[in-house]
């Protein structure tokens, strides 16, 4: 039986009286590539931010290796050191070079040596095709290059799970492909990935499991082969019919 890494139990999230997530129950197993799709406002990114404890859930629990992540900063910091996140807006430090961006967290959070941090940075920058740019500042890079550096930076922490929050949504269309190619390669390494995306072809072709969210609920959770060809939920069918028409 596959190893369960993250469990989301009866999770809800409200902003004031507005309930954004409603009774979410998901188990994430080691090596899964999970794509979360759905219309804007369906709760996809909020769910991802709750998983990474950037948002505090209103009710419910998040467990990592069967241990609940409490709302204590020490617990959250330890958890985030093992569950990385790639943001749609890159979140690179503009005053640092590409190399410095990638070395910072392993040095500060994991307390690895400068040599180890350097080796990790070079390894993962090569992996995403950004090794020639180690001395560049983010302002000198395209959007696609920035996102590839952001992915390398997350990989330098040797995460067990990597979360992606619409990683191509801030990119010009011609830059989307280069980031998706990097993510496709990552999907073959055994890394557990949870990806909020509007890229339906990517979700269909790369995910091992696709979750369709609607109005804060998990409306459908199935293999991409089943969800994209024979969706059970009427809302999933309606959403995918618009995608296929496009």
MARBA-3410 file (N, C-alpha, C, O; in Angstrom, 1 decimal):
246
0.8,-1.2,0.0,0.0,0.0,0.0,0.9,1.2,0.0,1.9,1.3,0.7 ~ 0.5,2.3,-0.8,1.3,3.5,-0.9,1.3,4.2,0.4,0.4,4.2,1.2 ~ 2.4,4.9,0.6,2.6,5.7,1.9,1.8,7.0,1.8,1.9,7.8,0.9 ~ 1.0,7.3,2.8,0.2,8.5,2.9,1.0,9.6,3.5,1.6,9.4,4.6 ~ 1.2,10.7,2.8,2.0,11.8,3.3,1.2,12.9,3.9,1.4,13.3,5.1
0.2,13.4,3.2,-0.7,14.5,3.7,-2.1,14.0,3.8,-2.6,13.4,2.8 ~ -2.8,14.3,4.9,-4.2,14.0,5.0,-5.0,15.3,5.3,-4.6,16.0,6.3 ~ -6.0,15.6,4.6,-6.8,16.8,4.9,-8.2,16.2,5.3,-8.9,15.5,4.6 ~ -8.6,16.6,6.6,-9.7,16.0,7.2,-10.8,17.1,7.5,-10.5,18.0,8.3 ~ -11.9,17.0,6.8,-13.1,17.8,7.1,-12.7,19.3,7.2,-13.1,20.0,8.1
-11.9,19.8,6.2,-11.4,21.1,6.2,-12.4,22.1,5.6,-12.9,21.9,4.5 ~ -12.6,23.2,6.3,-13.4,24.3,5.8,-12.7,25.6,6.0,-11.9,25.7,6.9 ~ -13.0,26.6,5.2,-12.3,27.9,5.3,-13.3,29.0,5.0,-14.0,28.9,3.9 ~ -13.5,29.9,5.9,-14.4,31.0,5.7,-13.6,32.3,5.9,-12.8,32.5,6.7 ~ -14.0,33.3,5.0,-13.5,34.7,5.2,-14.8,35.5,5.6,-15.6,35.8,4.8
-14.9,35.8,6.9,-16.1,36.4,7.4,-17.3,35.4,7.2,-17.2,34.3,7.7 ~ -18.3,35.8,6.6,-19.5,35.0,6.4,-19.4,34.2,5.0,-20.2,33.3,4.7 ~ -18.3,34.4,4.3,-18.1,33.8,3.0,-17.4,32.5,3.2,-16.2,32.5,3.5 ~ -18.0,31.4,2.9,-17.4,30.0,3.0,-16.8,29.7,1.7,-17.4,29.5,0.7 ~ -15.4,29.6,1.7,-14.7,29.4,0.5,-14.4,27.9,0.3,-14.4,27.4,-0.9
-14.1,27.2,1.4,-13.9,25.7,1.3,-14.9,25.0,2.2,-15.2,25.5,3.3 ~ -15.4,23.9,1.8,-16.5,23.2,2.5,-16.2,21.7,2.7,-16.2,21.0,1.7 ~ -15.8,21.3,3.9,-15.7,19.9,4.2,-14.8,19.1,3.2,-15.3,18.2,2.6 ~ -13.6,19.5,3.1,-12.7,18.9,2.2,-12.0,17.7,2.9,-11.5,17.8,4.0 ~ -12.0,16.6,2.2,-11.3,15.3,2.7,-10.5,14.8,1.6,-11.0,14.3,0.6
-9.2,14.9,1.7,-8.3,14.4,0.7,-7.1,13.7,1.4,-6.5,14.2,2.3 ~ -6.7,12.5,0.9,-5.4,11.9,1.3,-4.5,12.0,0.1,-4.8,11.7,-1.1 ~ -3.2,12.4,0.3,-2.2,12.5,-0.7,-1.1,11.4,-0.4,-0.5,11.4,0.7 ~ -0.9,10.6,-1.4,0.1,9.5,-1.2,1.4,9.8,-1.9,1.5,10.6,-2.8 ~ 2.5,9.2,-1.4,3.8,9.4,-1.9,3.9,9.1,-3.4,3.4,8.1,-3.9
4.4,10.1,-4.1,4.6,9.9,-5.6,3.5,10.3,-6.4,3.6,10.3,-7.7 ~ 2.4,10.7,-5.8,1.2,11.2,-6.6,1.5,12.6,-7.3,2.2,13.4,-6.7 ~ 1.0,12.7,-8.5,1.0,14.0,-9.2,-0.5,14.4,-9.2,-1.3,13.9,-10.1 ~ -0.9,15.3,-8.3,-2.3,15.7,-8.3,-2.5,17.1,-8.9,-1.9,18.0,-8.4 ~ -3.4,17.2,-9.9,-3.8,18.4,-10.4,-5.1,18.8,-9.9,-6.1,18.0,-10.0
-5.3,20.1,-9.4,-6.5,20.6,-9.0,-7.0,21.6,-10.0,-6.4,22.6,-10.2 ~ -8.2,21.3,-10.6,-8.7,22.2,-11.6,-10.1,22.7,-11.2,-10.7,22.2,-10.2 ~ -10.6,23.7,-11.9,-11.9,24.2,-11.6,-12.0,25.7,-12.0,-11.0,26.3,-12.3 ~ -13.2,26.2,-12.0,-13.4,27.6,-12.4,-12.7,28.6,-11.4,-12.4,28.2,-10.2 ~ -12.4,29.8,-11.8,-11.9,30.8,-10.9,-12.9,31.0,-9.8,-14.1,31.1,-10.0
-12.4,31.1,-8.5,-13.3,31.3,-7.4,-13.8,30.0,-6.8,-14.6,30.0,-5.9 ~ -13.3,28.8,-7.3,-13.9,27.5,-6.8,-13.2,27.1,-5.5,-13.6,26.1,-4.9 ~ -12.1,27.8,-5.1,-11.4,27.5,-3.9,-10.1,26.8,-4.0,-9.5,26.4,-3.0 ~ -9.6,26.6,-5.3,-8.4,25.9,-5.5,-7.2,26.4,-4.8,-6.5,25.7,-4.1 ~ -6.9,27.7,-5.0,-5.7,28.3,-4.5,-5.8,28.4,-2.9,-4.8,28.3,-2.2
-7.0,28.7,-2.5,-7.2,28.8,-1.0,-6.9,27.4,-0.4,-6.3,27.4,0.7 ~ -7.3,26.3,-1.0,-7.0,25.0,-0.5,-5.5,24.8,-0.4,-5.0,24.3,0.6 ~ -4.8,25.2,-1.5,-3.4,25.0,-1.5,-2.7,25.8,-0.4,-1.8,25.4,0.2 ~ -3.2,27.0,-0.2,-2.6,27.9,0.8,-2.9,27.4,2.2,-2.1,27.5,3.1 ~ -4.1,26.7,2.4,-4.3,26.0,3.7,-3.4,24.8,3.9,-2.9,24.6,5.0
-3.2,24.1,2.8,-2.3,22.9,2.9,-0.9,23.4,3.4,-0.3,22.7,4.1 ~ -0.4,24.5,2.9,0.9,25.0,3.3,0.8,25.9,4.5,1.8,26.5,4.9 ~ -0.3,26.0,5.1,-0.5,26.8,6.3,-0.3,28.3,6.1,0.0,29.0,7.1 ~ -0.4,28.8,4.9,-0.4,30.2,4.7,-1.7,30.8,5.0,-1.8,32.0,5.3 ~ -2.8,30.0,5.0,-4.1,30.4,5.5,-4.4,29.4,6.6,-4.2,28.2,6.5
-5.0,29.9,7.7,-5.4,29.0,8.7,-6.9,28.5,8.4,-7.8,29.3,8.3 ~ -7.0,27.2,8.4,-8.4,26.7,8.1,-9.3,27.1,9.3,-8.9,27.2,10.4 ~ -10.6,27.2,8.9,-11.6,27.5,10.0,-12.0,26.3,10.8,-12.1,26.4,12.0 ~ -12.1,25.2,10.1,-12.4,23.9,10.8,-11.6,22.8,10.1,-11.1,23.0,9.0 ~ -11.4,21.7,10.8,-10.7,20.6,10.2,-9.3,20.5,10.6,-8.7,21.3,11.3
-8.6,19.5,10.0,-7.2,19.2,10.3,-6.4,18.9,9.1,-6.9,18.4,8.1 ~ -5.1,19.2,9.2,-4.1,18.8,8.2,-3.1,18.0,8.9,-2.5,18.4,9.9 ~ -2.9,16.7,8.4,-1.9,15.8,9.0,-0.8,15.6,8.0,-1.0,15.4,6.8 ~ 0.5,15.5,8.5,1.6,15.2,7.8,2.3,14.0,8.4,2.7,14.0,9.5 ~ 2.3,12.9,7.6,2.7,11.6,8.1,1.9,11.2,9.4,2.5,10.8,10.4
0.6,11.5,9.3,-0.4,11.1,10.4,-0.2,12.0,11.7,-0.8,11.7,12.7 ~ 0.6,13.0,11.6,0.7,13.9,12.7,0.1,15.3,12.4,0.4,15.9,11.4 ~ -0.8,15.7,13.2,-1.5,17.0,12.9,-0.5,18.2,13.0,0.3,18.3,13.9 ~ -0.7,19.1,12.0,0.1,20.3,12.0,-0.6,21.3,12.8,-1.6,21.9,12.4 ~ -0.1,21.6,14.0,-0.8,22.6,14.9,-0.4,24.0,14.5,0.5,24.2,13.7
-1.3,24.9,14.9,-1.1,26.3,14.6,-0.1,27.0,15.5,-0.3,28.0,16.2 ~ 1.1,26.4,15.6,2.2,26.9,16.3,3.4,27.1,15.3,3.7,26.2,14.5 ~ 4.0,28.2,15.4,4.9,28.6,14.3,6.1,27.6,14.2,6.5,27.4,13.1 ~ 6.5,27.0,15.3,7.6,26.1,15.2,7.2,24.9,14.4,8.0,24.4,13.6 ~ 6.0,24.4,14.6,5.4,23.2,13.9,5.3,23.6,12.4,5.6,22.8,11.5
4.8,24.8,12.1,4.6,25.2,10.8,5.9,25.4,10.0,6.0,24.9,8.9 ~ 6.9,25.9,10.7,8.2,26.1,10.0,8.8,24.8,9.7,9.4,24.6,8.6 ~ 8.7,23.8,10.6,9.3,22.5,10.4,8.5,21.8,9.2,9.2,21.2,8.3 ~ 7.2,21.9,9.2,6.4,21.4,8.1,6.8,22.0,6.7,6.9,21.3,5.8 ~ 6.9,23.3,6.7,7.2,24.0,5.4,8.6,23.7,4.9,8.9,23.8,3.7
9.5,23.3,5.8,10.8,22.9,5.4,10.8,21.6,4.6,11.7,21.2,3.9 ~ 9.7,20.9,4.7,9.5,19.6,4.0,8.4,19.6,2.9,8.3,18.7,2.1 ~ 7.6,20.6,2.9,6.6,20.8,1.9,6.8,22.2,1.3,6.4,23.2,1.9 ~ 7.3,22.2,0.1,7.7,23.4,-0.6,6.5,24.0,-1.4,5.5,23.3,-1.6 ~ 6.7,25.3,-1.8,5.6,25.9,-2.6,6.2,26.8,-3.7,7.1,27.5,-3.4
5.6,26.7,-4.9,6.0,27.5,-6.0,4.8,28.4,-6.2,3.7,28.0,-6.5 ~ 5.0,29.8,-6.2,3.9,30.7,-6.3,3.8,31.2,-7.8,4.8,31.2,-8.5 ~ 2.6,31.7,-8.1,2.4,32.3,-9.4,3.2,33.5,-9.7,3.6,33.8,-10.8 ~ 3.6,34.3,-8.6,4.3,35.5,-8.8,5.8,35.4,-8.4,6.5,36.4,-8.2 ~ 6.3,34.2,-8.4,7.7,33.8,-8.3,8.3,34.0,-6.9,8.9,33.1,-6.3
8.1,35.2,-6.3,8.5,35.5,-4.9,10.0,35.4,-4.8,10.5,34.9,-3.7 ~ 10.8,35.8,-5.8,12.2,35.8,-5.7,12.7,37.1,-5.0,12.0,38.1,-5.0 ~ 13.9,37.0,-4.4,14.4,38.2,-3.7,15.2,39.0,-4.8,16.2,38.5,-5.4 ~ 14.7,40.2,-5.1,15.2,41.0,-6.3,16.6,41.5,-6.1,17.3,41.7,-7.0 ~ 17.0,41.6,-4.8,18.4,42.2,-4.6,19.4,41.1,-4.6,20.6,41.3,-4.4
19.0,39.8,-4.7,19.9,38.7,-4.7,20.1,38.1,-6.1,19.2,38.2,-6.9 ~ 21.2,37.5,-6.4,21.4,36.7,-7.6,20.6,35.5,-7.6,20.1,35.0,-6.6 ~ 20.5,34.8,-8.8,19.8,33.5,-8.9,20.5,32.5,-7.9,19.8,31.8,-7.2 ~ 21.8,32.5,-7.9,22.5,31.5,-7.0,22.2,31.8,-5.5,21.9,30.9,-4.8 ~ 22.2,33.1,-5.2,21.9,33.5,-3.8,20.5,33.1,-3.4,20.2,32.7,-2.3
19.6,33.3,-4.3,18.2,33.0,-4.0,18.0,31.5,-3.7,17.3,31.1,-2.8 ~ 18.8,30.7,-4.4,18.7,29.2,-4.2,19.4,28.7,-3.0,19.1,27.7,-2.5 ~ 20.5,29.4,-2.6,21.3,29.0,-1.5,20.7,29.4,-0.1,21.0,28.9,0.9 ~ 19.8,30.5,-0.2,19.4,31.1,1.1,18.7,30.2,2.1,19.1,30.1,3.2 ~ 17.6,29.5,1.6,16.8,28.7,2.6,17.6,27.5,3.1,17.5,27.2,4.3
18.3,26.8,2.2,19.1,25.7,2.8,20.1,26.1,3.9,20.3,25.4,4.9 ~ 20.6,27.3,3.7,21.6,27.8,4.7,20.9,28.2,6.0,21.3,27.9,7.1 ~ 19.8,29.0,5.8,19.1,29.6,6.9,18.2,28.7,7.7,18.2,28.7,8.9 ~ 17.5,27.8,6.9,16.5,27.0,7.5,17.0,25.6,7.9,16.8,25.1,9.0 ~ 17.7,25.0,6.9,18.2,23.6,7.1,19.6,23.6,7.8,20.1,22.6,8.2
20.3,24.8,7.8,21.6,25.0,8.4,22.7,24.1,7.7,23.6,23.6,8.4 ~ 22.5,23.9,6.4,23.6,23.1,5.7,24.8,24.0,5.5,24.6,25.3,5.5 ~ 25.9,23.4,5.1,27.1,24.2,4.9,27.0,25.0,3.6,26.1,24.7,2.8 ~ 27.8,26.0,3.5,27.8,26.8,2.3,28.1,26.0,1.1,27.5,26.2,0.0 ~ 29.0,25.0,1.2,29.4,24.1,0.1,28.2,23.3,-0.3,28.0,23.1,-1.5
27.5,22.7,0.7,26.3,21.9,0.4,25.2,22.7,-0.3,24.6,22.2,-1.2 ~ 25.0,23.9,0.2,24.0,24.8,-0.4,24.3,25.1,-1.8,23.5,25.2,-2.7 ~ 25.6,25.4,-2.1,26.1,25.7,-3.4,25.9,24.5,-4.3,25.4,24.6,-5.4 ~ 26.2,23.3,-3.9,26.1,22.1,-4.7,24.6,21.8,-5.0,24.3,21.5,-6.2 ~ 23.7,22.0,-4.0,22.3,21.8,-4.3,21.8,22.9,-5.3,21.1,22.5,-6.2
22.2,24.1,-5.2,21.8,25.2,-6.1,22.2,24.9,-7.5,21.4,25.0,-8.4 ~ 23.5,24.5,-7.7,23.9,24.2,-9.0,23.2,23.0,-9.6,22.8,23.0,-10.8 ~ 23.1,22.0,-8.8,22.4,20.8,-9.3,21.0,21.1,-9.8,20.6,20.7,-10.9 ~ 20.2,21.8,-9.0,18.8,22.1,-9.4,18.7,23.2,-10.4,17.7,23.2,-11.2 ~ 19.6,24.1,-10.5,19.6,25.1,-11.6,19.9,24.5,-12.9,19.3,24.8,-13.9
20.8,23.5,-12.9,21.0,22.7,-14.1,19.8,21.9,-14.5,19.4,21.8,-15.7 ~ 19.1,21.4,-13.5,17.9,20.6,-13.7,16.8,21.3,-14.5,16.1,20.8,-15.3 ~ 16.7,22.6,-14.1,15.7,23.5,-14.8,16.2,24.3,-15.9,15.5,25.2,-16.4 ~ 17.5,24.1,-16.3,18.1,24.8,-17.4,18.5,26.3,-17.1,18.5,27.1,-18.0 ~ 18.7,26.6,-15.8,19.1,28.0,-15.5,20.5,28.1,-14.9,20.8,29.2,-14.4
21.3,27.1,-15.0,22.7,27.2,-14.5,23.5,28.4,-15.2,24.3,29.0,-14.5 ~ 23.3,28.7,-16.5,24.1,29.8,-17.1,23.7,31.2,-16.5,24.4,32.2,-16.8 ~ 22.7,31.3,-15.7,22.2,32.6,-15.2,22.5,32.7,-13.7,21.8,33.6,-13.0 ~ 23.4,32.0,-13.1,23.6,32.0,-11.6,23.9,33.4,-11.1,23.6,33.7,-9.9 ~ 24.5,34.3,-11.9,24.9,35.6,-11.4,23.9,36.7,-11.8,24.1,37.9,-11.5
22.8,36.3,-12.5,21.8,37.3,-12.9,20.9,37.6,-11.7,20.7,36.8,-10.8 ~ 20.4,38.8,-11.7,19.3,39.3,-10.8,18.0,39.0,-11.4,17.9,39.0,-12.6 ~ 16.9,38.8,-10.6,15.6,38.5,-11.2,15.2,39.5,-12.2,14.5,39.2,-13.2 ~ 15.5,40.8,-12.1,15.1,41.8,-13.0,15.6,41.6,-14.4,15.1,42.1,-15.4 ~ 16.7,40.8,-14.5,17.3,40.5,-15.8,16.7,39.3,-16.5,17.1,38.9,-17.6
15.8,38.6,-15.9,15.2,37.4,-16.4,13.8,37.6,-16.9,13.1,38.5,-16.5 ~ 13.4,36.7,-17.8,12.0,36.7,-18.3,11.2,36.0,-17.2,11.7,35.4,-16.3 ~ 9.8,36.1,-17.4,8.9,35.5,-16.4,9.1,33.9,-16.4,9.1,33.4,-15.3 ~ 9.3,33.3,-17.5,9.5,31.9,-17.5,10.8,31.5,-16.8,10.9,30.5,-16.1 ~ 11.9,32.3,-17.0,13.1,32.0,-16.3,13.0,32.2,-14.8,13.5,31.4,-14.0
12.3,33.3,-14.4,12.1,33.5,-13.0,11.3,32.3,-12.4,11.7,31.8,-11.3 ~ 10.3,31.8,-13.1,9.6,30.7,-12.5,10.5,29.4,-12.4,10.3,28.6,-11.5 ~ 11.3,29.2,-13.4,12.2,28.0,-13.3,13.2,28.2,-12.2,13.5,27.2,-11.5 ~ 13.7,29.4,-11.9,14.5,29.6,-10.7,13.7,29.4,-9.4,14.3,28.8,-8.5 ~ 12.5,29.8,-9.4,11.7,29.6,-8.2,11.5,28.1,-8.0,11.5,27.6,-6.8
11.3,27.3,-9.0,11.2,25.8,-8.9,12.5,25.3,-8.3,12.5,24.4,-7.4 ~ 13.6,25.7,-8.9,15.0,25.2,-8.4,15.2,25.6,-7.0,15.7,24.8,-6.2 ~ 14.8,26.8,-6.6,14.9,27.2,-5.2,14.1,26.3,-4.3,14.6,25.9,-3.2 ~ 12.9,25.9,-4.6,12.1,25.0,-3.8,12.8,23.6,-3.8,12.8,23.0,-2.7 ~ 13.3,23.1,-4.9,14.0,21.8,-4.9,15.2,21.8,-4.0,15.6,20.7,-3.6
15.9,22.9,-3.8,17.1,23.0,-3.0,16.8,22.6,-1.5,17.7,22.3,-0.8 ~ 15.6,22.6,-1.1,15.2,22.2,0.2,14.9,20.7,0.3,14.6,20.2,1.4 ~ 15.1,20.0,-0.8,14.8,18.6,-0.8,13.4,18.2,-0.3,13.3,17.4,0.7 ~ 12.4,18.9,-0.8,11.0,18.7,-0.2,10.5,17.3,-0.5,10.9,16.6,-1.4 ~ 9.6,16.8,0.4,8.9,15.6,0.2,7.7,15.8,-0.7,7.3,15.0,-1.5
7.1,17.0,-0.6,6.0,17.4,-1.4,6.3,18.8,-2.0,6.8,19.7,-1.3 ~ 5.9,19.1,-3.2,6.0,20.4,-3.8,4.6,20.9,-4.3,4.0,20.2,-5.1 ~ 4.2,22.0,-3.8,2.9,22.6,-4.2,3.1,23.7,-5.2,4.1,24.5,-5.1 ~ 2.3,23.7,-6.2,2.4,24.7,-7.3,1.0,25.5,-7.3,0.0,24.9,-7.6 ~ 1.1,26.8,-7.1,-0.1,27.6,-7.2,-0.2,28.3,-8.5,0.3,29.4,-8.7
-0.9,27.7,-9.5,-1.0,28.3,-10.9,0.3,28.8,-11.4,0.4,30.0,-11.6 ~ 1.3,28.0,-11.5,2.7,28.5,-11.8,2.9,29.1,-13.1,3.9,29.8,-13.4 ~ 1.9,29.0,-14.0,2.0,29.6,-15.4,1.1,30.8,-15.6,1.1,31.4,-16.7 ~ 0.3,31.1,-14.6,-0.8,32.1,-14.8,-0.3,33.5,-15.0,-0.9,34.4,-15.6 ~ 0.9,33.8,-14.5,1.5,35.1,-14.6,2.4,35.3,-15.8,3.1,36.3,-16.0
2.5,34.2,-16.7,3.5,34.2,-17.8,2.8,34.5,-19.1,1.6,34.3,-19.3 ~ 3.6,35.2,-20.0,3.2,35.3,-21.3,3.0,34.0,-22.0,3.7,33.0,-21.6 ~ 2.1,33.8,-22.9,1.8,32.5,-23.5,3.0,31.7,-24.0,3.1,30.5,-23.9 ~ 4.0,32.5,-24.6,5.2,31.8,-25.2,6.1,31.3,-24.1,7.0,30.4,-24.4 ~ 5.9,31.7,-22.9,6.8,31.2,-21.8,6.2,30.1,-21.0,6.9,29.4,-20.2
4.9,29.8,-21.2,4.2,28.8,-20.4,4.8,27.4,-20.7,5.0,26.6,-19.8 ~ 5.1,27.1,-22.0,5.6,25.8,-22.3,6.9,25.5,-21.6,7.1,24.3,-21.2 ~ 7.9,26.4,-21.5,9.1,26.1,-20.9,9.0,25.7,-19.4,9.7,24.8,-18.9 ~ 8.0,26.3,-18.7,7.8,25.9,-17.3,7.1,24.6,-17.2,7.4,23.8,-16.4 ~ 6.1,24.4,-18.1,5.4,23.1,-18.1,6.3,21.9,-18.4,6.2,20.8,-17.9
7.3,22.2,-19.3,8.3,21.1,-19.6,9.1,20.7,-18.4,9.4,19.5,-18.1 ~ 9.5,21.7,-17.6,10.3,21.5,-16.4,9.4,20.7,-15.4,9.9,19.7,-14.8 ~ 8.1,21.0,-15.3,7.2,20.3,-14.4,7.0,18.9,-14.9,6.9,18.0,-14.1 ~ 6.9,18.7,-16.2,6.7,17.3,-16.7,7.9,16.5,-16.4,7.8,15.3,-16.0 ~ 9.1,17.0,-16.5,10.3,16.3,-16.1,10.3,16.0,-14.6,10.7,14.8,-14.2
9.9,16.9,-13.8,9.9,16.7,-12.3,8.9,15.5,-12.0,9.1,14.8,-11.1 ~ 7.8,15.5,-12.8,6.8,14.4,-12.5,7.3,13.0,-12.7,6.7,12.1,-12.2 ~ 8.5,12.9,-13.4,9.0,11.6,-13.6,10.0,11.2,-12.6,10.6,10.0,-12.6 ~ 10.3,12.0,-11.6,11.4,11.8,-10.6,10.8,11.1,-9.3,11.6,10.7,-8.5 ~ 9.5,11.0,-9.2,9.0,10.4,-8.0,8.6,11.4,-6.9,8.0,11.0,-5.9
8.8,12.7,-7.2,8.5,13.8,-6.3,6.9,13.9,-6.2,6.3,13.8,-7.2 ~ 6.4,14.0,-5.0,5.0,14.2,-4.8,4.6,15.6,-5.1,5.3,16.5,-4.6 ~ 3.7,15.9,-6.0,3.4,17.2,-6.5,1.8,17.5,-6.4,1.1,16.6,-6.8 ~ 1.5,18.6,-5.9,0.1,19.1,-5.9,0.0,20.4,-6.7,0.7,21.4,-6.3 ~ -0.7,20.4,-7.8,-0.6,21.5,-8.7,-2.0,22.1,-9.0,-2.9,21.4,-9.5
-2.2,23.4,-8.6,-3.4,24.1,-9.0,-3.1,24.7,-10.4,-2.1,25.4,-10.6 ~ -3.9,24.4,-11.4,-3.6,24.8,-12.8,-4.9,25.0,-13.6,-5.9,24.4,-13.4 ~ -4.7,25.9,-14.6,-5.7,26.1,-15.6,-5.3,25.4,-16.9,-6.0,25.4,-17.9 ~ -4.1,24.7,-16.9,-3.6,24.1,-18.1,-4.2,22.7,-18.2,-3.7,21.7,-17.6 ~ -5.3,22.5,-18.8,-6.1,21.3,-18.8,-5.3,20.1,-19.5,-5.4,19.0,-19.1
-4.6,20.5,-20.6,-3.9,19.4,-21.3,-2.8,18.9,-20.4,-2.5,17.7,-20.4 ~ -2.1,19.7,-19.7,-1.1,19.3,-18.8,-1.7,18.4,-17.7,-1.1,17.4,-17.4 ~ -2.8,18.8,-17.1,-3.5,18.0,-16.1,-3.9,16.7,-16.6,-3.7,15.6,-15.9 ~ -4.4,16.6,-17.8,-4.8,15.4,-18.4,-3.6,14.4,-18.7,-3.7,13.2,-18.4 ~ -2.5,15.0,-19.1,-1.4,14.2,-19.6,-0.4,13.8,-18.5,0.3,12.8,-18.6
-0.3,14.7,-17.4,0.8,14.5,-16.5,0.3,14.0,-15.1,1.0,13.2,-14.4 ~ -0.9,14.4,-14.7,-1.4,14.0,-13.4,-1.6,12.5,-13.3,-2.0,11.9,-14.2 ~ -1.4,12.0,-12.1,-1.9,10.6,-11.8,-3.3,10.6,-11.2,-4.0,9.6,-11.1 ~ -3.7,11.8,-10.8,-5.0,12.0,-10.2,-5.5,13.5,-10.4,-4.7,14.4,-10.2 ~ -6.7,13.7,-10.8,-7.2,15.0,-11.0,-8.4,15.3,-10.1,-9.3,14.5,-10.0
-8.4,16.4,-9.5,-9.5,16.9,-8.6,-10.1,18.1,-9.2,-9.5,19.1,-9.6 ~ -11.5,18.0,-9.4,-12.2,19.1,-9.9,-13.0,19.7,-8.7,-13.7,19.1,-8.0 ~ -12.7,21.0,-8.5,-13.4,21.8,-7.4,-14.5,22.7,-8.0,-14.3,23.3,-9.0 ~ -15.5,22.8,-7.2,-16.7,23.7,-7.6,-17.3,24.2,-6.3,-17.8,23.5,-5.5 ~ -17.3,25.6,-6.3,-18.0,26.3,-5.2,-17.5,25.8,-3.8,-18.3,25.7,-2.8
-16.2,25.5,-3.7,-15.6,25.2,-2.4,-15.6,23.7,-2.1,-15.1,23.3,-1.0 ~ -16.3,22.9,-2.9,-16.3,21.5,-2.7,-15.4,20.7,-3.6,-15.0,21.2,-4.7 ~ -15.0,19.5,-3.2,-14.4,18.6,-4.2,-15.5,17.9,-4.9,-16.1,17.0,-4.3 ~ -15.8,18.3,-6.1,-16.9,17.7,-6.8,-16.6,16.4,-7.5,-17.4,15.5,-7.6 ~ -15.3,16.2,-7.8,-14.9,14.9,-8.4,-13.4,14.7,-8.2,-12.6,15.7,-8.3
-13.0,13.5,-8.0,-11.6,13.1,-7.6,-11.4,11.8,-8.3,-11.9,10.8,-7.8 ~ -10.6,11.8,-9.4,-10.5,10.5,-10.1,-9.2,10.5,-11.0,-8.5,11.5,-11.0 ~ -8.9,9.5,-11.6,-7.8,9.4,-12.5,-8.1,10.4,-13.7,-9.3,10.5,-14.1 ~ -7.1,11.0,-14.3,-7.4,11.9,-15.5,-8.1,11.1,-16.6,-8.9,11.7,-17.3 ~ -7.7,9.8,-16.8,-8.3,9.1,-17.9,-9.9,9.0,-17.7,-10.6,9.1,-18.7
-10.3,8.9,-16.5,-11.8,8.8,-16.2,-12.4,10.2,-16.1,-13.4,10.4,-16.7 ~ -11.7,11.1,-15.4,-12.3,12.5,-15.2,-12.5,13.2,-16.6,-13.4,13.9,-16.8 ~ -11.5,13.1,-17.4,-11.5,13.8,-18.7,-12.3,13.2,-19.8,-12.8,13.9,-20.7 ~ -12.6,11.9,-19.7,-13.3,11.2,-20.7,-14.7,10.8,-20.3,-15.6,10.7,-21.1 ~ -14.9,10.6,-19.0,-16.2,10.1,-18.5,-16.5,10.7,-17.1,-16.7,10.0,-16.1
-16.6,12.1,-17.0,-16.9,12.7,-15.7,-18.3,12.3,-15.2,-19.2,12.3,-15.9 ~ -18.3,12.1,-13.9,-19.6,11.7,-13.3,-20.5,12.9,-12.8,-21.7,12.8,-12.9 ~ -19.8,13.9,-12.4,-20.5,15.1,-11.9,-20.9,16.0,-13.0,-20.1,16.3,-13.9 ~ -22.2,16.5,-13.0,-22.7,17.4,-14.1,-21.8,18.7,-14.2,-21.6,19.1,-15.3 ~ -21.4,19.2,-13.1,-20.6,20.4,-13.1,-19.2,20.1,-13.7,-18.7,21.0,-14.5
-18.6,19.0,-13.5,-17.4,18.6,-14.2,-17.6,18.5,-15.7,-16.8,19.1,-16.4 ~ -18.7,17.9,-16.1,-19.0,17.8,-17.5,-19.1,19.2,-18.1,-18.6,19.4,-19.2 ~ -19.8,20.1,-17.4,-20.1,21.4,-18.0,-18.7,22.2,-18.1,-18.5,22.8,-19.1 ~ -17.9,22.1,-17.1,-16.6,22.7,-17.1,-15.7,22.2,-18.2,-15.1,23.0,-18.9 ~ -15.7,20.9,-18.3,-14.8,20.3,-19.3,-15.3,20.5,-20.8,-14.6,20.6,-21.7
-16.6,20.6,-20.9,-17.2,20.9,-22.2,-16.8,22.3,-22.7,-16.5,22.5,-23.9 ~ -16.7,23.3,-21.8,-16.1,24.6,-22.2,-14.7,24.5,-22.5,-14.2,25.2,-23.5 ~ -13.9,23.7,-21.8,-12.5,23.5,-22.1,-12.3,22.9,-23.5,-11.5,23.4,-24.3 ~ -13.1,21.8,-23.7,-12.9,21.1,-25.0,-13.4,22.0,-26.2,-12.8,21.9,-27.2 ~ -14.4,22.8,-25.9,-14.9,23.7,-27.0,-13.8,24.8,-27.3,-13.6,25.2,-28.4
-13.0,25.2,-26.2,-12.0,26.2,-26.4,-10.8,25.6,-27.2,-9.8,26.3,-27.4
END
